[in-house]
Amino acid sequence: MKHSLYISGLNWHKIREKTCQIPQFGHPKSHTHHFFPPIQDRVFIKHILHPKMENDEFLKELNVAVRVVHMACSLCEKVQKQLISTNSDQVRSKDDHSLVTVADWSVQATVSWMLSKAIGSHISIVAEEDTKSLSRPESSSLLARVVDVVNECLGEATRFGLQGPDNVLSASQVLDAISRCSSIGGHTGRHWVLDPVDGTLGFVRGDQYAIALAMIDGGDVKIGVLGCPNYPVKDDGLKKYSQQNLILSNKPSGEVGCVMYTRKGSRKAWMQPLIHRDETLEWPNSAKLIRVSSISNPALATFCEPVEKSNSDHLFAAGVACNVGLRKKPLRVYSMVKYAAIARGEAEIYMRFASSTYKEKIWDHAAGVLLVQEAGGVVTDAGGHPLDFSKGIYLEGLDRGIIACSGHQLHEKLIGAVYASWESSNL
């Protein structure tokens, strides 16, 4: 059955070749870009997101989420380049001593504003950042920088088929957009879950980071979108660049950067290269299907773990790896890019064992977990139980840690190895 194509008031060829007026450094300038047909034109093209999407449930929400994450990736690329080249004062330390940058606040404000515009101001958003430190008098210059970055990004909304504000946002409006993301989630209703810059340390170092956006409905994750601006788009590129310890943000456009996305029940996940300023795109777009690896032999499997030892017990993970028969050195990667690596088939295993006093947050996992599951993988806690995203901002009841892998055979072996390692560590 051929999929319907409905475009009200616009000719398809005009959409492909449409030139957008984009403010650039305060001056409108004409550019031809990868162009997303605007939502307000009622473009309803199923193959743009999934070639064989039988069910329209949450299609509009997925459509908006993919566009918004593309916008956020564009924002982050610019901020990261400036941060690395100038080493300017764009980083702060939060009360828990973790880092927060201009990009964290700017992405949260941008995504919050765009979701409210496209979906409705009533939406519930759960996100990581607050405005406590940004609102202090001593942070006035930092706030001004955030406001500038947000307005520059919103000014390019038409590139992504979205409608930005009629006027630039004030500082108070930007703070309001950030503060709007204060929902605590839960098992009832619909909640958007955002990690504006997952892996801030990787971001600051020019390495891997992710923009993670998910939608939870009735306690169940329904949409997952991961923007990975520094993810190498070539097969096995993540391993290559990680081994060479390259600054990925310095790589040419087209070699790195993608958005991965999926929808609950689709049994498919997709990867689309990032949109770059001077390129053109022939429709249908360049999204391609991604799938987990078929490797089930632990000796051949690639194992991902967090870079920082404070985020996970590397020693216990090494014991599990030994017990299950893993032979390769772990691939240490910042952020939810580890989930992306499994979904794309570049790695087979991700194990995370945080300290007993640490509580995992839903924004650190929701989008990545769904991406792996719909790409054919398995994600549970270390006891083999499904992750519960219905209890608020924390993954309550988590048994020891999180296991994500490419298939059921590996998963069963890993769960057995966790139990064996746990017993031996408590002798």
KOLKOLFI-13562 format. One record per residue: residue in three letters; x, z, y negated of N, C-alpha, C in turn. Coordinates in steps of 0.2 Angstrom, whole numbers, padded with zeros to 4 digits, always signed. Last residue first. Example, Ala and Ser with C-alpha at 12.3 -4.5 7.8 and 13.67 -1.06 7.14 Angstrom:
REM residues 2
SER+0064+0035+0011+0068+0036+0005+0064+0039+0000;ALA+0066+0039+0028+0062+0039+0022+0066+0039+0016;
This chain:
REM residues 427
LEU+0159+0248+0062+0161+0252+0068+0165+0258+0065;ASN+0154+0240+0053+0152+0246+0053+0154+0251+0058;SER+0160+0228+0056+0162+0231+0049+0159+0238+0049;SER+0153+0224+0067+0160+0226+0068+0162+0229+0062;GLU+0140+0222+0062+0141+0227+0067+0148+0229+0068;TRP+0143+0211+0054+0140+0217+0051+0141+0223+0056;SER+0147+0201+0063+0151+0204+0058+0149+0210+0055;ALA+0135+0199+0070+0141+0202+0074+0146+0204+0069;TYR+0126+0195+0060+0125+0201+0064+0131+0204+0067;VAL+0133+0183+0057+0132+0189+0052+0130+0195+0055;ALA+0132+0176+0068+0138+0178+0066+0138+0183+0061;GLY+0118+0173+0069+0121+0177+0074+0128+0180+0072;ILE+0117+0166+0057+0113+0172+0057+0116+0176+0063;LEU+0125+0155+0061+0127+0159+0056+0123+0166+0056;LYS+0117+0149+0072+0124+0152+0073+0126+0156+0067;GLU+0106+0145+0065+0105+0150+0070+0112+0153+0072;HIS+0111+0136+0056+0108+0142+0053+0108+0147+0059;LEU+0115+0125+0064+0120+0129+0060+0117+0136+0058;GLN+0102+0122+0068+0107+0124+0073+0113+0128+0070;HIS+0095+0118+0056+0093+0124+0060+0098+0126+0065;GLY+0106+0113+0042+0101+0112+0048+0100+0118+0052;SER+0114+0116+0031+0111+0109+0032+0106+0108+0038;CYS+0110+0132+0023+0114+0127+0027+0110+0121+0028;ALA+0112+0147+0016+0109+0141+0015+0113+0136+0019;ILE+0109+0164+0015+0112+0159+0019+0108+0152+0018;ILE+0112+0179+0006+0108+0173+0007+0112+0168+0011;GLY+0111+0197+0011+0113+0191+0007+0109+0185+0008;ARG+0104+0209+0015+0111+0208+0015+0114+0202+0010;ASP+0089+0204+0013+0093+0207+0019+0100+0205+0018;LEU+0078+0208+0000+0083+0203+0002+0088+0207+0008;GLY+0068+0214-0007+0068+0214+0000+0073+0210+0003;GLU+0066+0203-0021+0065+0209-0018+0066+0209-0010;LEU+0073+0195-0032+0072+0193-0025+0072+0200-0021;TYR+0066+0198-0048+0071+0199-0043+0069+0196-0036;ILE+0055+0195-0057+0062+0192-0058+0067+0193-0053;GLY+0042+0195-0045+0044+0196-0051+0051+0192-0052;LYS+0039+0192-0031+0039+0199-0033+0042+0200-0040;SER+0039+0179-0026+0033+0181-0028+0033+0188-0031;PHE+0049+0173-0019+0050+0172-0026+0043+0175-0029;ASP+0058+0178-0005+0052+0179-0008+0052+0179-0016;LEU+0066+0168+0008+0066+0171+0001+0060+0172-0002;PRO+0063+0171+0025+0062+0167+0019+0063+0171+0013;HIS+0076+0179+0036+0069+0179+0033+0069+0175+0027;GLY+0088+0181+0041+0084+0175+0044+0077+0175+0041;GLY+0096+0190+0036+0092+0192+0042+0088+0186+0045;ALA+0101+0184+0024+0105+0185+0030+0102+0188+0036;ASP+0087+0173+0019+0092+0179+0018+0096+0180+0024;THR+0088+0155+0020+0085+0162+0021+0089+0167+0019;VAL+0086+0138+0021+0088+0144+0016+0084+0150+0018;VAL+0090+0122+0027+0087+0129+0028+0090+0134+0024;GLY+0087+0105+0023+0091+0110+0025+0087+0117+0026;GLY+0080+0093+0018+0081+0094+0026+0085+0100+0028;ALA+0077+0093+0005+0082+0088+0008+0084+0089+0015;GLU+0069+0104+0004+0066+0097+0004+0071+0092+0006;GLN+0079+0114+0004+0074+0114+0009+0071+0107+0010;VAL+0087+0111-0007+0090+0111-0001+0085+0110+0005;LEU+0077+0113-0017+0081+0106-0017+0084+0106-0010;LEU+0074+0126-0016+0069+0121-0014+0072+0114-0013;VAL+0086+0132-0020+0083+0133-0013+0078+0128-0011;GLY+0088+0128-0033+0092+0126-0028+0090+0127-0021;ALA+0077+0134-0040+0077+0127-0040+0082+0124-0034;ALA+0079+0148-0037+0073+0145-0036+0074+0137-0035;HIS+0092+0155-0040+0091+0152-0034+0085+0147-0033;ASP+0092+0161-0052+0099+0159-0049+0098+0156-0043;TRP+0080+0166-0055+0082+0160-0059+0089+0157-0056;ILE+0078+0177-0048+0075+0171-0045+0078+0165-0049;LYS+0093+0187-0045+0087+0185-0049+0084+0178-0047;GLU+0098+0201-0034+0098+0193-0035+0092+0192-0040;LYS+0105+0215-0038+0099+0212-0036+0099+0205-0039;TYR+0118+0226-0032+0116+0220-0036+0110+0217-0034;THR+0122+0235-0023+0119+0238-0030+0117+0232-0034;SER+0128+0229-0013+0122+0232-0012+0118+0235-0018;SER+0135+0213-0019+0136+0221-0017+0129+0224-0016;ALA+0131+0198-0010+0132+0202-0016+0133+0209-0014;PHE+0135+0185-0002+0134+0192+0000+0136+0196-0006;ARG+0132+0169+0003+0132+0174-0003+0131+0181-0001;MET+0136+0153+0009+0135+0160+0010+0136+0165+0004;TYR+0132+0137+0013+0133+0142+0007+0131+0149+0009;ILE+0137+0123+0022+0135+0130+0022+0136+0133+0015;GLU+0140+0109+0021+0135+0111+0025+0133+0118+0025;ALA+0142+0097+0008+0144+0103+0011+0138+0105+0016;GLU+0137+0085+0004+0144+0086+0003+0147+0092+0006;GLY+0124+0083+0005+0127+0082+0011+0135+0082+0010;ARG+0115+0086-0005+0118+0080-0006+0122+0078+0001;ALA+0112+0099-0003+0107+0095-0003+0109+0087-0002;ILE+0125+0105-0004+0122+0105+0002+0116+0100+0003;ALA+0127+0103-0018+0132+0100-0013+0129+0100-0006;ALA+0117+0111-0023+0117+0103-0024+0121+0100-0019;TYR+0121+0124-0020+0115+0121-0017+0115+0113-0018;LYS+0132+0123-0029+0133+0124-0022+0127+0122-0018;VAL+0127+0123-0041+0130+0117-0039+0131+0117-0031;MET+0124+0135-0046+0120+0132-0041+0122+0125-0039;SER+0141+0141-0049+0134+0140-0051+0130+0137-0045;TYR+0157+0135-0045+0153+0139-0049+0146+0137-0049;VAL+0165+0135-0028+0161+0132-0034+0157+0136-0038;ARG+0176+0133-0016+0173+0138-0021+0171+0135-0027;LEU+0175+0130+0000+0175+0126-0006+0172+0131-0011;PRO+0186+0138+0012+0180+0137+0008+0181+0133+0002;LYS+0195+0128+0024+0195+0132+0019+0188+0132+0015;LYS+0188+0125+0041+0190+0123+0034+0190+0128+0029;ARG+0183+0132+0052+0190+0130+0051+0192+0128+0045;LEU+0171+0142+0059+0173+0138+0053+0180+0137+0053;GLY+0166+0151+0069+0170+0145+0071+0172+0140+0065;VAL+0159+0162+0067+0155+0156+0069+0159+0150+0070;ASN+0169+0171+0064+0165+0172+0070+0161+0166+0072;CYS+0174+0166+0052+0178+0166+0058+0174+0167+0064;ALA+0163+0168+0044+0166+0161+0045+0170+0161+0051;VAL+0162+0182+0044+0157+0178+0046+0159+0171+0048;GLY+0174+0184+0037+0173+0187+0044+0168+0183+0047;ALA+0172+0179+0025+0177+0176+0029+0177+0178+0036;ALA+0162+0187+0020+0160+0180+0021+0166+0177+0026;PHE+0169+0198+0018+0164+0198+0023+0162+0191+0025;LEU+0178+0194+0008+0180+0196+0014+0175+0196+0020;HIS+0169+0190-0003+0173+0185+0001+0176+0187+0007;ASP+0155+0195-0008+0160+0198-0004+0164+0193+0000;SER+0152+0189-0025+0150+0189-0018+0156+0192-0014;ASN+0155+0191-0038+0149+0188-0037+0147+0188-0029;SER+0168+0195-0038+0163+0200-0041+0156+0198-0039;LYS+0175+0184-0035+0174+0189-0030+0169+0194-0032;GLU+0170+0168-0041+0172+0175-0043+0171+0180-0037;VAL+0165+0156-0034+0172+0157-0036+0174+0164-0037;PRO+0155+0157-0020+0156+0158-0027+0163+0158-0028;GLU+0156+0144-0007+0155+0151-0009+0157+0152-0016;CYS+0153+0133+0006+0154+0134-0001+0153+0142-0002;PHE+0161+0124+0020+0158+0131+0018+0159+0132+0010;THR+0159+0111+0030+0162+0113+0024+0158+0119+0021;ALA+0162+0109+0048+0157+0110+0042+0161+0113+0036;LEU+0168+0108+0060+0168+0102+0055+0165+0103+0049;ALA+0165+0119+0067+0172+0117+0066+0173+0112+0061;PRO+0151+0119+0068+0155+0123+0063+0162+0122+0062;ASN+0142+0105+0070+0148+0109+0073+0151+0113+0068;SER+0133+0098+0064+0131+0104+0067+0136+0108+0070;ILE+0130+0086+0051+0135+0090+0055+0132+0097+0057;SER+0122+0079+0043+0120+0080+0050+0125+0084+0054;SER+0118+0085+0026+0123+0082+0032+0120+0083+0039;VAL+0103+0081+0017+0108+0085+0020+0112+0082+0025;ARG+0101+0068+0005+0099+0071+0012+0105+0075+0014;ILE+0093+0058-0008+0099+0062-0005+0096+0066+0001;LEU+0089+0043-0015+0087+0048-0010+0094+0052-0008;LYS+0092+0040-0032+0093+0038-0025+0091+0044-0021;ALA+0088+0032-0048+0088+0038-0044+0088+0036-0036;SER+0088+0022-0058+0094+0023-0053+0094+0029-0049;ASN+0072+0015-0060+0078+0019-0062+0083+0019-0056;PRO+0066-0001-0058+0065+0006-0057+0072+0009-0058;TRP+0073-0005-0074+0069-0001-0070+0067-0005-0063;GLU+0090-0003-0080+0085-0008-0077+0080-0004-0073;LEU+0097+0004-0094+0094+0005-0087+0089+0000-0085;THR+0112+0005-0104+0105+0002-0103+0103+0004-0095;GLU+0122+0016-0114+0120+0012-0108+0113+0009-0108;ASP+0126+0024-0124+0126+0017-0125+0125+0013-0119;ARG+0123+0038-0119+0121+0035-0126+0121+0027-0126;HIS+0117+0041-0103+0123+0041-0108+0121+0036-0114;ILE+0109+0051-0091+0108+0045-0096+0114+0046-0102;LEU+0116+0054-0075+0114+0056-0082+0113+0050-0086;PRO+0108+0048-0060+0114+0049-0064+0111+0051-0071;GLN+0098+0057-0049+0098+0052-0054+0104+0053-0059;MET+0093+0061-0033+0098+0062-0038+0098+0056-0042;TRP+0080+0069-0023+0083+0063-0027+0088+0065-0032;ALA+0072+0073-0008+0075+0075-0014+0079+0069-0017;LYS+0058+0076+0003+0063+0071+0000+0066+0075-0006;ARG+0047+0082+0007+0052+0081+0012+0057+0076+0009;SER+0037+0087-0001+0038+0080-0002+0043+0078+0004;GLY+0035+0100-0002+0031+0096+0003+0032+0089+0003;LYS+0039+0102-0019+0037+0105-0013+0033+0101-0008;ARG+0050+0090-0025+0044+0094-0026+0042+0096-0019;THR+0066+0088-0034+0061+0088-0028+0055+0091-0030;TYR+0082+0083-0041+0075+0085-0041+0071+0084-0035;MET+0097+0082-0050+0093+0082-0044+0087+0085-0044;VAL+0106+0073-0062+0100+0077-0061+0097+0076-0054;CYS+0123+0072-0066+0117+0069-0062+0112+0075-0063;GLY+0140+0069-0068+0134+0070-0071+0128+0067-0068;VAL+0154+0057-0069+0151+0064-0067+0144+0064-0071;GLU+0156+0044-0072+0160+0047-0066+0157+0053-0064;GLY+0149+0042-0083+0147+0038-0077+0151+0040-0071;SER+0161+0045-0095+0154+0045-0093+0153+0040-0088;PRO+0177+0052-0089+0173+0047-0092+0165+0047-0090;LYS+0181+0070-0089+0180+0063-0086+0176+0058-0089;ASN+0181+0082-0095+0185+0077-0098+0184+0070-0095;SER+0174+0090-0087+0171+0088-0093+0175+0083-0097;LEU+0183+0094-0077+0178+0088-0076+0175+0086-0082;ILE+0199+0096-0075+0194+0098-0080+0188+0092-0080;LEU+0203+0098-0058+0203+0094-0064+0198+0097-0069;ASN+0208+0102-0045+0207+0107-0051+0207+0104-0057;GLN+0209+0096-0034+0214+0094-0039+0213+0098-0045;GLN+0198+0101-0027+0205+0102-0024+0210+0100-0029;SER+0187+0097-0035+0189+0104-0034+0196+0105-0031;TYR+0188+0083-0033+0189+0086-0040+0191+0093-0039;LYS+0185+0082-0019+0191+0079-0022+0193+0082-0029;LYS+0172+0088-0018+0178+0091-0014+0185+0088-0018;LEU+0165+0080-0026+0165+0087-0028+0171+0090-0024;GLY+0165+0067-0020+0168+0068-0026+0169+0076-0028;ASP+0158+0063-0009+0164+0067-0008+0168+0069-0014;ASP+0152+0049-0018+0152+0053-0012+0158+0057-0011;LYS+0151+0050-0036+0153+0047-0030+0153+0052-0024;VAL+0148+0059-0046+0142+0055-0043+0144+0051-0037;PRO+0152+0076-0049+0155+0069-0048+0149+0065-0044;TYR+0145+0086-0061+0145+0084-0054+0147+0077-0053;ASN+0143+0090-0074+0150+0089-0071+0150+0087-0064;PRO+0129+0092-0075+0133+0088-0080+0140+0086-0078;CYS+0116+0094-0067+0123+0096-0065+0128+0091-0069;GLY+0100+0101-0066+0105+0096-0070+0112+0099-0069;LEU+0088+0102-0054+0095+0104-0056+0099+0099-0060;VAL+0072+0107-0051+0076+0102-0054+0083+0105-0056;GLY+0058+0109-0041+0065+0111-0042+0069+0106-0045;ILE+0042+0116-0038+0046+0110-0041+0053+0113-0042;LYS+0037+0127-0031+0033+0120-0030+0038+0114-0033;VAL+0038+0142-0024+0042+0137-0028+0039+0130-0026;ASP+0025+0153-0024+0029+0149-0020+0032+0143-0025;GLY+0017+0162-0032+0022+0165-0028+0027+0160-0024;GLY+0008+0153-0038+0005+0157-0032+0011+0160-0028;ASP+0021+0143-0041+0014+0143-0042+0011+0147-0036;ILE+0035+0140-0051+0032+0144-0046+0025+0144-0047;MET+0047+0128-0055+0040+0130-0056+0037+0133-0050;ALA+0063+0128-0062+0059+0127-0056+0052+0129-0059;LEU+0079+0122-0067+0072+0123-0069+0068+0123-0063;ALA+0095+0124-0072+0091+0125-0067+0084+0127-0069;ILE+0110+0117-0075+0104+0119-0079+0098+0119-0074;ALA+0126+0122-0070+0120+0119-0069+0115+0121-0074;TYR+0144+0119-0068+0138+0123-0071+0132+0119-0070;GLN+0161+0117-0066+0154+0116-0064+0150+0121-0067;ASP+0172+0117-0080+0171+0116-0073+0163+0115-0072;GLY+0176+0121-0092+0176+0114-0091+0175+0112-0084;ARG+0175+0135-0094+0182+0132-0092+0182+0125-0091;VAL+0162+0137-0098+0168+0138-0103+0174+0135-0101;PHE+0156+0133-0086+0155+0130-0092+0160+0131-0097;GLY+0161+0144-0078+0162+0137-0076+0161+0132-0082;LEU+0154+0154-0084+0161+0154-0084+0164+0147-0082;THR+0140+0151-0082+0143+0151-0089+0151+0151-0089;GLY+0131+0148-0071+0139+0147-0071+0142+0146-0077;ASP+0118+0140-0079+0120+0144-0073+0127+0142-0072;VAL+0110+0140-0093+0117+0138-0090+0119+0142-0085;PRO+0096+0143-0091+0098+0138-0096+0106+0135-0094;ASP+0086+0144-0078+0093+0147-0080+0096+0142-0084;LEU+0069+0147-0078+0074+0143-0081+0081+0148-0081;VAL+0053+0144-0071+0059+0148-0071+0065+0144-0073;TRP+0036+0145-0075+0042+0141-0075+0048+0146-0075;HIS+0022+0150-0065+0027+0152-0069+0033+0147-0069;ARG+0005+0153-0063+0010+0148-0063+0016+0150-0067;GLY-0004+0166-0053-0002+0161-0058+0004+0157-0057;THR+0004+0179-0044-0002+0176-0046+0000+0171-0052;HIS+0016+0186-0041+0013+0182-0036+0007+0178-0038;GLY+0029+0184-0054+0024+0187-0050+0020+0183-0045;GLY+0035+0184-0071+0033+0181-0065+0028+0185-0061;ILE+0038+0190-0083+0041+0193-0077+0039+0190-0071;SER+0042+0181-0098+0038+0182-0093+0041+0186-0087;SER+0049+0177-0109+0050+0184-0107+0045+0186-0102;CYS+0052+0166-0118+0053+0165-0111+0054+0172-0108;ARG+0050+0167-0131+0044+0166-0127+0045+0166-0120;SER+0062+0169-0136+0059+0175-0135+0053+0173-0130;ILE+0065+0155-0139+0069+0159-0134+0066+0165-0132;ALA+0056+0153-0149+0056+0149-0143+0060+0152-0137;ASP+0059+0162-0159+0053+0163-0156+0053+0159-0149;LEU+0071+0157-0163+0071+0163-0160+0065+0164-0156;VAL+0066+0145-0169+0071+0144-0163+0071+0151-0159;GLN+0059+0150-0179+0055+0146-0174+0060+0146-0168;SER+0069+0156-0187+0064+0160-0184+0060+0157-0178;ALA+0076+0145-0191+0079+0150-0187+0074+0154-0183;SER+0065+0130-0189+0068+0135-0193+0072+0140-0188;LEU+0066+0113-0184+0064+0120-0183+0068+0125-0187;VAL+0061+0099-0193+0066+0103-0190+0064+0110-0189;ASN+0045+0091-0189+0050+0094-0194+0055+0098-0190;ASP+0038+0087-0178+0038+0083-0184+0043+0085-0189;PRO+0047+0089-0162+0044+0091-0168+0044+0086-0173;GLY+0046+0075-0149+0049+0081-0152+0045+0084-0158;GLN+0040+0069-0134+0039+0070-0142+0041+0076-0144;LEU+0049+0060-0122+0045+0066-0124+0045+0065-0132;GLY+0057+0050-0117+0050+0049-0116+0046+0055-0118;PHE+0070+0052-0121+0068+0054-0114+0061+0054-0113;ARG+0071+0048-0133+0076+0044-0128+0073+0046-0121;THR+0063+0057-0140+0060+0050-0138+0065+0046-0134;ALA+0072+0068-0143+0067+0068-0138+0064+0061-0136;GLU+0081+0069-0153+0082+0064-0148+0077+0064-0142;GLY+0078+0081-0159+0078+0075-0163+0079+0069-0159;LEU+0082+0091-0150+0075+0089-0151+0074+0083-0155;CYS+0096+0091-0153+0093+0089-0146+0086+0087-0147;GLU+0096+0095-0166+0099+0089-0164+0096+0086-0158;ASN+0090+0108-0165+0087+0102-0169+0090+0095-0167;VAL+0099+0114-0157+0093+0113-0155+0089+0108-0158;VAL+0111+0114-0165+0111+0111-0159+0104+0110-0156;ASP+0106+0122-0176+0108+0115-0177+0108+0111-0171;VAL+0103+0134-0170+0098+0131-0173+0100+0123-0174;VAL+0116+0138-0166+0111+0137-0161+0105+0133-0164;ARG+0122+0140-0179+0125+0134-0174+0119+0133-0169;ALA+0115+0150-0184+0114+0144-0187+0117+0138-0183;LEU+0119+0160-0174+0112+0158-0174+0111+0151-0178;LEU+0132+0161-0179+0131+0159-0172+0124+0156-0172;SER+0130+0167-0191+0133+0160-0191+0132+0157-0184;SER+0124+0179-0188+0120+0174-0192+0124+0167-0192;SER+0128+0190-0181+0128+0184-0178+0124+0178-0182;GLU+0127+0201-0189+0134+0199-0188+0134+0192-0184;PRO+0113+0204-0188+0116+0201-0194+0123+0198-0193;ARG+0106+0199-0172+0110+0204-0176+0113+0200-0182;SER+0100+0190-0164+0096+0192-0170+0100+0196-0174;LEU+0108+0189-0153+0108+0183-0157+0105+0185-0164;SER+0106+0200-0146+0113+0199-0149+0112+0194-0154;LYS+0092+0197-0142+0095+0204-0145+0101+0203-0149;THR+0085+0187-0136+0088+0186-0143+0091+0192-0146;ASP+0089+0183-0119+0085+0186-0124+0088+0185-0131;GLU+0090+0173-0104+0093+0175-0111+0087+0178-0115;GLU+0083+0168-0092+0088+0173-0092+0090+0176-0099;ALA+0065+0167-0090+0072+0164-0091+0077+0170-0092;VAL+0050+0161-0086+0054+0167-0085+0061+0164-0086;ILE+0035+0157-0095+0042+0155-0093+0046+0162-0092;SER+0019+0151-0094+0023+0157-0093+0030+0155-0091;ILE+0009+0143-0107+0013+0143-0101+0017+0149-0100;HIS+0002+0140-0118+0000+0146-0114+0004+0147-0108;SER+0005+0128-0124+0008+0134-0127+0006+0141-0123;GLY+0008+0115-0113+0004+0119-0116+0007+0126-0118;ILE+0016+0104-0109+0012+0107-0104+0006+0111-0107;ALA+0023+0099-0120+0021+0095-0115+0016+0098-0111;LYS+0026+0111-0128+0023+0105-0131+0020+0100-0126;SER+0032+0119-0119+0026+0122-0122+0022+0116-0126;LEU+0043+0112-0115+0038+0113-0110+0031+0115-0114;MET+0050+0112-0128+0047+0105-0125+0042+0107-0119;TRP+0053+0125-0130+0049+0122-0135+0046+0115-0132;SER+0060+0128-0118+0054+0132-0120+0050+0128-0125;VAL+0071+0119-0120+0067+0119-0114+0060+0122-0115;THR+0077+0124-0132+0074+0117-0131+0069+0117-0126;ALA+0080+0138-0129+0075+0136-0135+0072+0129-0134;GLN+0089+0136-0118+0083+0140-0117+0078+0138-0123;VAL+0099+0128-0125+0095+0125-0119+0088+0129-0118;SER+0103+0138-0134+0101+0132-0136+0097+0128-0131;TRP+0108+0149-0126+0103+0150-0131+0099+0143-0133;ASP+0118+0142-0119+0113+0146-0116+0107+0146-0120;ALA+0127+0136-0129+0123+0132-0125+0117+0135-0121;VAL+0133+0147-0135+0128+0143-0139+0124+0139-0135;THR+0134+0158-0121+0136+0153-0126+0131+0150-0130;VAL+0138+0173-0113+0133+0169-0115+0136+0164-0121;LEU+0145+0182-0099+0146+0178-0105+0139+0174-0106;SER+0143+0199-0094+0143+0192-0093+0143+0188-0099;HIS+0142+0212-0098+0149+0209-0098+0149+0202-0096;ASP+0129+0217-0100+0132+0217-0093+0139+0214-0092;ASP+0128+0214-0113+0128+0221-0111+0131+0222-0104;LYS+0138+0199-0115+0131+0202-0115+0133+0210-0113;SER+0149+0191-0127+0148+0195-0120+0142+0199-0121;ARG+0149+0174-0132+0147+0181-0133+0147+0184-0127;VAL+0155+0159-0140+0154+0163-0134+0153+0171-0136;GLN+0160+0152-0150+0153+0150-0148+0151+0154-0142;ASP+0171+0150-0160+0168+0156-0159+0161+0154-0156;SER+0181+0137-0152+0178+0140-0158+0174+0146-0155;ASN+0190+0128-0146+0190+0135-0144+0187+0139-0149;THR+0189+0114-0147+0191+0118-0153+0192+0125-0152;SER+0187+0109-0134+0192+0105-0139+0194+0110-0145;ILE+0178+0117-0128+0185+0116-0125+0190+0113-0130;LEU+0167+0115-0137+0170+0122-0135+0177+0121-0132;GLN+0164+0102-0137+0167+0105-0143+0170+0112-0142;LYS+0161+0100-0124+0166+0096-0126+0169+0100-0133;GLN+0149+0108-0123+0155+0110-0119+0161+0106-0122;VAL+0140+0102-0132+0143+0108-0133+0149+0110-0130;LYS+0138+0090-0125+0141+0090-0132+0144+0096-0133;GLU+0133+0094-0113+0139+0090-0113+0142+0090-0120;CYS+0121+0101-0117+0127+0105-0114+0133+0101-0114;LEU+0113+0090-0121+0115+0095-0126+0121+0099-0123;SER+0111+0083-0109+0114+0080-0115+0117+0085-0120;CYS+0105+0093-0102+0111+0091-0099+0115+0087-0105;ALA+0092+0093-0108+0097+0099-0108+0104+0098-0106;MET+0087+0081-0105+0089+0083-0112+0094+0088-0113;HIS+0086+0082-0091+0090+0077-0094+0092+0079-0101;VAL+0076+0092-0092+0083+0094-0089+0088+0089-0091;VAL+0065+0085-0097+0068+0090-0101+0075+0092-0098;ARG+0063+0076-0086+0065+0073-0093+0068+0079-0097;VAL+0060+0084-0076+0065+0080-0075+0068+0078-0082;ALA+0048+0090-0081+0054+0094-0079+0060+0090-0079;VAL+0039+0080-0082+0041+0083-0088+0047+0087-0087;ASN+0037+0077-0068+0039+0071-0073+0042+0075-0080;LEU+0032+0088-0063+0039+0086-0061+0042+0081-0066;GLU+0020+0089-0070+0025+0094-0071+0032+0092-0069;LYS+0014+0077-0064+0015+0078-0071+0020+0083-0073;LEU+0014+0081-0051+0017+0075-0053+0019+0075-0060;PHE+0006+0091-0045+0012+0093-0049+0016+0087-0051;GLU-0001+0079-0034-0001+0086-0036+0006+0088-0039;ASP-0002+0067-0029-0001+0067-0036+0000+0074-0038;ASN+0005+0061-0014+0000+0066-0017+0003+0067-0024;GLU+0014+0051-0010+0007+0050-0008+0002+0055-0012;MET+0027+0042-0016+0024+0049-0017+0016+0048-0016;LYS+0038+0034-0013+0032+0034-0009+0029+0041-0010;PRO+0048+0034-0024+0045+0028-0022+0039+0028-0017;HIS+0047+0046-0037+0048+0045-0030+0044+0039-0027;LEU+0049+0042-0051+0051+0049-0048+0052+0048-0040;ILE+0045+0029-0052+0050+0032-0056+0053+0038-0053;HIS+0034+0026-0044+0041+0025-0041+0047+0027-0046;LYS+0023+0029-0052+0025+0034-0046+0032+0033-0044;ILE+0019+0030-0067+0023+0026-0063+0026+0030-0057;PHE+0011+0030-0080+0009+0034-0073+0012+0030-0068;VAL+0010+0033-0097+0014+0030-0091+0013+0033-0085;ARG+0004+0038-0108+0001+0038-0102+0004+0034-0096;ASP+0011+0039-0119+0008+0033-0118+0005+0032-0112;GLN+0016+0052-0119+0010+0051-0123+0007+0044-0122;ILE+0027+0051-0111+0021+0054-0108+0015+0052-0112;PRO+0037+0035-0113+0034+0042-0116+0028+0044-0112;PRO+0049+0030-0102+0042+0028-0105+0039+0035-0107;PHE+0065+0032-0105+0060+0035-0101+0054+0033-0105;PHE+0079+0021-0105+0073+0024-0109+0068+0026-0104;HIS+0095+0021-0109+0091+0022-0103+0085+0025-0106;HIS+0094+0012-0125+0097+0018-0121+0093+0017-0114;THR+0099+0006-0140+0096+0004-0134+0099+0009-0129;HIS+0097+0012-0157+0101+0012-0151+0097+0009-0145;SER+0098+0014-0174+0095+0011-0169+0100+0010-0163;LYS+0098+0029-0183+0101+0023-0181+0098+0020-0175;PRO+0096+0040-0197+0093+0036-0191+0097+0030-0190;HIS+0108+0053-0199+0106+0046-0201+0102+0043-0196;GLY+0112+0066-0195+0107+0065-0201+0105+0058-0203;PHE+0118+0063-0183+0122+0066-0189+0118+0065-0195;GLN+0106+0053-0179+0112+0054-0177+0116+0056-0183;PRO+0089+0050-0174+0093+0053-0179+0100+0055-0176;ILE+0084+0035-0167+0087+0042-0165+0091+0045-0171;GLN+0072+0025-0163+0075+0027-0169+0078+0034-0167;CYS+0074+0014-0148+0072+0020-0151+0076+0022-0158;THR+0068-0001-0142+0074+0002-0146+0071+0008-0149;LYS+0063-0007-0126+0062-0003-0132+0068+0000-0135;GLU+0064-0014-0115+0069-0016-0120+0068-0012-0126;ARG+0054-0008-0107+0061-0009-0104+0066-0010-0110;ILE+0043-0010-0115+0045-0003-0113+0053-0003-0111;LYS+0042-0024-0115+0043-0020-0121+0046-0013-0120;HIS+0038-0026-0102+0045-0028-0104+0047-0025-0110;TRP+0025-0020-0102+0031-0017-0098+0037-0019-0100;ASN+0017-0016-0117+0019-0021-0112+0025-0019-0108;LEU+0004-0004-0120+0011-0006-0120+0013-0011-0115;GLY-0009+0001-0118-0006-0001-0125+0001-0003-0125;SER-0005+0010-0104-0010+0009-0109-0007+0007-0116;ILE-0001+0006-0089+0003+0007-0095-0002+0005-0100;TYR+0001+0009-0072-0004+0009-0077+0000+0011-0084;LEU+0002+0003-0056+0006+0004-0062+0001+0003-0068;SER+0001+0009-0039-0002+0007-0046+0003+0008-0051;HIS+0010+0003-0025+0008+0009-0030+0005+0006-0036;LYS+0003-0005-0011+0007-0005-0017+0005+0001-0022;MET+0004+0000+0006+0000+0000+0000+0004+0000-0006;
